[in-house]
């Protein structure tokens, strides 16, 4: 989602508050291939004051959530009412990357007034896409059906058979894309996919299978070997021999090292060159990123995306409090904390395959050490649930808004890969 900057400063304090983007967590939206294609905004119940966000080197900037939004390109579903649309409260949202999820239906209901056809038609004319829940299929709302780009199936309240039937009805009689939220298991996903549902929200894809998939582990063998070599600072020639036997791995590693995220203006032409430029310890984070960015055929691509976001968020938070080396290890911790989902096996068994510093293992397996609090914060922000975020905010003295802004930064950074 992007934010259109106002042409001139707001003239009043009220106008300034109106233009501030509300604190909002974001959950992944994935498609049938389980790749991340967008986000679902999860607004907080209270208004919190935006804070400065951490820069790539851990410095504090003066920008808040609105500035971070400038670099997000995937669409975000944002819940709203017709009253908010009519008042212009959401005019700062970019129509190209925003889907407005309309949450009110019944006159005098808890969500406010009834749907306002004129307001929604005007909103559509501005280029916004609209999403409704299954109540849109009631006869009373027939006039609104042509306005719907998405129809949301809330699996937190709908039975599976009912959701599938609704999806089939939508596909037969409307042009809306069906979007199932709160999907909890692979079985639910498979069932809904057969019914034609196109989009999904939920973290079911992060659960490793009950029986480890040997083919997945074999697919990661070279990556695990590379990480272990980098961790123990093996001879450069030994690592180069491994990369020669895995040319695709070598290509990806060099592409990552030459990316904008590497932060240098010199092209890295070989692994030996990389070691001479930044050192073996620094390369550990890029090896971890390579693991997250190379899912096998049986693993959801969203797993690697989530691992990268988690690692980046931890890196940004740790950079504000600890050393640059700690920030690198925090990045590694975040990615390897999802090694069970990446390798399709239990986390202790997966982590036993790689050699990592004790501080990394302590955070992942025991919730201890200098990185444990940041791992807990990253996990809480992924769920979008308010209660755990507030508990951790109080416990560690980091504002909930700052957590969410940093999470947004991590999402934007990850979208570049």
C-alpha positions in Angstrom: 0.0 0.0 0.0 1.3 3.5 -0.7 0.4 6.8 0.8 -0.3 9.9 -1.3 1.6 12.8 0.3 -0.6 15.9 0.8 0.3 18.9 -1.5 0.4 21.2 1.5 0.6 20.7 5.3 -2.7 20.1 7.1 -4.1 23.4 8.3 -5.5 22.1 11.6 -4.6 19.6 14.3 -7.8 17.7 13.5 -6.8 17.5 9.8 -3.3 16.3 10.9 -4.8 13.5 12.9 -7.2 12.6 10.1 -4.3 12.1 7.7 -2.3 9.9 10.1 -2.5 6.2 9.1 -3.9 4.2 11.9 -1.7 1.7 13.7 -2.4 -1.6 11.9 -0.9 -5.0 11.9 -0.8 -7.1 8.7 -1.4 -10.7 8.1 -0.3 -12.5 4.9 -2.8 -13.1 2.1 -1.7 -16.1 -0.1 -2.9 -17.5 -3.4 -3.5 -21.1 -4.3 0.2 -21.7 -4.8 0.7 -20.4 -1.2 2.7 -17.4 -2.3 2.2 -14.1 -0.6 0.1 -11.8 -2.8 -1.0 -9.2 -0.3 -1.9 -8.4 3.3 -5.0 -8.1 5.5 -4.9 -5.1 7.7 -5.8 -5.7 11.4 -6.6 -2.3 13.0 -6.0 -1.8 16.7 -8.8 -0.9 19.1 -7.0 2.2 20.4 -5.3 5.0 18.7 -1.5 5.1 19.3 0.9 7.8 18.4 3.2 6.8 15.5 6.9 6.7 16.3 10.1 7.0 14.3 11.2 3.8 12.6 14.6 2.2 12.5 16.7 2.6 9.4 18.8 -0.1 7.8 21.7 0.7 10.0 19.7 0.9 13.2 19.4 4.7 13.2 16.1 6.3 14.1 14.2 8.2 11.6 11.4 10.7 12.0 8.9 8.9 9.8 5.9 6.8 10.9 3.8 4.2 9.3 2.7 6.4 6.4 6.3 6.7 5.1 6.9 3.0 5.4 3.8 2.4 3.3 5.4 4.2 0.4 7.5 1.1 -0.5 4.8 -1.6 -0.2 3.5 -2.7 -3.6 1.3 -5.7 -2.7 -2.3 -4.8 -1.9 -3.7 -4.6 1.6 -7.3 -5.3 2.7 -8.4 -2.5 5.0 -11.6 -2.7 7.0 -13.8 0.4 7.0 -17.4 1.7 7.1 -19.4 3.7 4.6 -19.3 6.6 7.1 -15.5 6.6 7.1 -15.5 6.6 3.3 -18.1 9.4 3.1 -16.1 11.6 5.6 -12.8 11.2 3.6 -11.0 9.6 6.5 -9.4 7.1 4.2 -8.6 9.4 1.3 -4.8 9.0 2.0 -4.9 5.4 0.9 -3.6 4.5 -2.6 -6.4 3.1 -4.7 -4.0 1.0 -6.7 -2.9 -1.0 -3.7 -5.9 -0.9 -1.3 -8.9 -3.1 -1.1 -11.6 -1.6 1.1 -13.3 -4.3 3.2 -16.8 -3.0 4.0 -17.8 -4.2 7.5 -21.4 -2.8 7.9 -24.7 -4.1 6.7 -27.7 -3.8 8.9 -29.4 -0.5 9.7 -28.8 0.4 13.3 -26.5 -2.6 13.8 -23.3 -2.6 15.9 -21.2 -1.6 12.9 -23.1 1.6 12.1 -25.6 2.5 9.4 -26.6 0.3 6.4 -24.6 0.1 3.2 -24.7 3.3 1.3 -24.9 2.6 -2.4 -24.0 6.1 -3.5 -21.0 6.2 -1.3 -19.7 2.9 -2.5 -20.3 3.8 -6.1 -18.3 7.0 -5.6 -15.5 5.0 -4.0 -15.4 2.6 -6.9 -15.2 5.5 -9.3 -12.0 6.6 -7.5 -10.4 3.3 -8.5 -10.7 1.4 -5.1 -11.7 -2.2 -5.1 -14.3 -3.3 -2.6 -14.7 -6.5 -0.5 -17.8 -7.7 1.3 -18.6 -10.8 3.4 -21.1 -13.5 2.6 -24.0 -11.4 3.7 -23.7 -9.7 0.3 -25.5 -12.6 -1.2 -28.7 -11.8 0.7 -31.4 -10.6 -1.7 -31.6 -7.2 0.1 -28.1 -6.4 -1.2 -28.5 -7.4 -4.8 -27.7 -3.9 -6.0 -24.3 -4.0 -4.4 -23.1 -7.3 -5.9 -21.7 -5.6 -9.1 -19.5 -3.4 -6.9 -17.7 -6.4 -5.2 -14.2 -7.3 -6.4 -13.8 -9.8 -3.5 -16.1 -11.8 -1.3 -14.7 -12.8 2.1 -15.4 -16.2 3.7 -14.7 -16.0 7.4 -13.7 -19.5 8.4 -13.8 -18.5 12.0 -17.6 -18.6 11.9 -18.5 -20.5 8.7 -18.7 -24.2 8.4 -16.5 -25.7 5.7 -19.3 -27.1 3.5 -21.2 -23.8 3.7 -18.1 -21.8 2.7 -17.5 -24.1 -0.3 -21.1 -23.8 -1.4 -21.0 -20.0 -1.1 -17.7 -19.9 -3.1 -19.3 -22.0 -5.9 -22.4 -19.7 -5.9 -20.2 -16.6 -6.2 -18.2 -18.0 -9.1 -21.4 -18.9 -10.9 -23.3 -15.6 -10.5 -20.7 -12.9 -9.8 -17.3 -11.7 -10.8 -15.9 -11.4 -7.3 -12.8 -13.3 -6.2 -13.4 -15.4 -3.1 -11.0 -14.9 -0.1 -11.1 -17.3 2.9 -9.8 -15.9 6.2 -8.8 -17.7 9.3 -7.9 -20.9 7.5 -6.4 -23.2 10.1 -5.4 -26.5 8.4 -4.0 -27.8 5.1 -7.2 -29.9 4.8 -9.3 -26.8 4.9 -7.1 -25.1 2.3 -7.3 -28.1 0.0 -11.1 -28.4 0.4 -11.6 -24.7 -0.4 -9.2 -24.7 -3.2 -11.3 -27.5 -4.9 -14.3 -25.2 -4.5 -12.4 -22.5 -6.4 -11.4 -20.1 -3.6 -8.5 -18.0 -4.8 -7.1 -16.2 -1.7 -6.4 -17.3 1.8 -5.4 -15.8 5.2 -4.0 -18.0 7.9 -0.7 -19.5 9.0 -1.6 -23.2 8.4 1.3 -23.4 5.9 3.9 -22.9 8.6 3.1 -26.3 10.3 5.6 -29.0 9.4 4.0 -32.3 8.3 3.4 -35.1 10.8 5.8 -37.3 8.8 9.1 -35.6 7.8 9.5 -35.2 4.0 12.9 -36.7 3.0 12.7 -35.1 -0.4 12.5 -31.6 1.1 15.6 -32.3 3.3 17.6 -33.5 0.3 16.6 -30.4 -1.6 18.2 -28.3 1.1 21.3 -30.4 1.6 23.7 -28.0 -0.2 22.3 -25.0 1.6 22.7 -26.7 5.0 26.3 -27.6 4.1 27.0 -24.1 3.0 25.6 -22.6 6.3 27.7 -25.0 8.3 30.8 -24.2 6.4 30.2 -20.4 6.8 29.5 -20.8 10.5 32.7 -22.7 11.2 34.6 -20.4 8.9 35.9 -23.1 6.6 38.6 -22.5 4.1 37.4 -20.4 1.2 38.5 -23.0 -1.3 36.4 -25.7 0.4 33.3 -23.5 0.1 34.1 -22.6 -3.5 34.2 -26.3 -4.3 30.7 -26.7 -2.9 29.4 -23.7 -4.9 31.0 -25.1 -8.1 28.9 -28.3 -7.6 25.8 -26.2 -7.1 25.9 -23.4 -9.7 22.3 -22.2 -9.0 23.2 -21.8 -5.4 26.3 -19.8 -6.3 24.3 -17.6 -8.7 21.6 -16.8 -6.0 24.2 -16.0 -3.4 26.1 -13.6 -5.7 22.7 -12.0 -6.7 21.9 -11.4 -3.0 25.3 -10.0 -2.3 25.1 -7.6 -5.2 21.6 -6.5 -4.3 20.6 -3.1 -2.9 20.3 -4.6 0.5 24.0 -5.4 0.6 24.7 -1.7 1.0 27.9 -1.5 -1.0 28.7 0.1 -4.4 31.2 -2.6 -5.5 30.1 -5.7 -7.5 30.9 -9.0 -5.7 32.2 -11.3 -8.4 33.0 -14.5 -6.4 32.6 -16.0 -3.0 36.3 -15.3 -2.3 35.7 -11.7 -3.2 32.8 -11.6 -0.8 34.9 -13.0 2.1 37.6 -10.4 1.4 35.0 -7.6 1.2 32.9 -8.3 4.3 34.3 -11.3 6.1 32.9 -14.7 6.8 30.9 -13.7 9.9 28.9 -11.2 7.9 28.1 -13.7 5.2 26.2 -15.9 7.7 23.1 -13.7 7.4 23.1 -13.9 3.6 23.4 -17.7 3.7 20.3 -17.7 6.0 18.5 -15.5 3.5 19.4 -17.9 0.8 17.8 -20.7 2.8 14.6 -18.7 3.2 14.5 -17.8 -0.5 14.9 -21.3 -1.9 11.8 -23.3 -0.9 11.5 -26.7 -2.4 8.5 -27.8 -4.5 6.6 -29.1 -1.5 7.1 -26.1 0.8 4.8 -23.0 0.5 6.8 -20.0 -0.9 5.1 -18.0 1.9 7.2 -19.9 4.5 10.4 -18.4 3.1 8.7 -14.9 2.9 7.6 -15.1 6.5 11.0 -16.3 7.6 12.7 -13.4 5.8 10.2 -10.8 7.3 10.8 -12.3 10.8 14.5 -12.1 10.4 14.5 -8.6 9.1 12.2 -7.3 11.8 14.4 -8.8 14.5 17.5 -7.3 12.8 15.9 -3.8 12.8 14.8 -4.0 16.5 18.2 -5.4 17.7 20.1 -2.8 15.7 18.5 -0.2 18.0 19.8 -1.8 21.2 22.8 -4.0 20.5 25.8 -4.3 18.2 25.8 -4.7 14.4 27.1 -8.3 14.9 24.1 -9.0 17.2 21.8 -7.6 14.5 23.2 -10.0 12.0 22.7 -12.9 14.4 19.2 -11.7 15.1 18.4 -11.9 11.4 19.8 -15.5 11.3 17.7 -16.3 14.4 14.5 -15.1 12.8 15.0 -17.2 9.7 16.2 -20.3 11.4 13.3 -20.2 13.8 11.2 -21.3 10.8 13.6 -24.1 9.8 11.0 -26.7 10.8 8.5 -25.3 8.2 11.3 -24.9 5.6 12.7 -28.4 6.0 9.4 -30.2 6.8 10.4 -31.7 10.1 10.4 -31.0 13.9 12.2 -27.8 14.9 14.8 -29.5 17.2 15.6 -32.0 14.5 15.9 -29.3 11.9 18.1 -27.1 14.0 20.4 -30.1 14.8 21.3 -30.1 11.1 23.0 -26.7 11.2 25.8 -25.3 13.3 24.7 -22.1 14.9 25.9 -19.9 17.8 24.5 -20.8 21.2 22.7 -17.5 21.5 20.7 -18.3 18.3 19.8 -21.8 19.5 18.8 -20.5 22.9 16.4 -18.0 21.5 14.8 -20.5 19.1 14.6 -23.6 21.3 14.4 -22.2 24.8 13.1 -18.6 24.5 16.3 -17.5 26.3 19.2 -15.1 25.6 19.5 -11.7 24.1 17.4 -12.4 20.9 14.5 -14.2 22.6 12.4 -11.1 23.3 12.7 -9.9 19.7 11.7 -13.3 18.3 8.6 -13.2 20.5 7.8 -9.7 19.2 8.2 -10.7 15.6 5.9 -13.7 16.1 3.3 -11.6 17.8 3.2 -9.1 15.0 2.8 -11.9 12.4 -0.5 -13.0 14.0 -1.9 -9.5 14.1 -3.5 -10.2 17.5 -3.6 -7.2 19.8 -3.3 -8.8 23.2 0.2 -10.5 22.8 1.6 -7.4 21.2 0.4 -5.2 24.1 1.8 -7.7 26.7 5.2 -7.7 25.1 5.1 -3.9 24.7 4.6 -3.6 28.4 7.1 -6.2 29.3 10.0 -4.9 27.1 9.3 -1.2 27.0 8.9 -1.0 23.2 5.7 0.7 22.0 3.2 -1.4 20.1 3.1 1.1 17.3 6.8 0.9 16.9 6.6 -2.9 16.7 4.0 -2.6 13.9 5.9 0.1 12.0 9.1 -2.1 12.2 7.1 -5.0 11.0 5.9 -2.9 8.1 9.5 -1.9 7.3 10.4 -5.6 7.2 7.5 -6.4 4.9 8.6 -3.6 2.5 12.3 -4.8 2.6 11.3 -8.4 1.9 9.1 -7.3 -1.1 12.3 -6.2 -2.8 13.6 -9.8 -3.1 
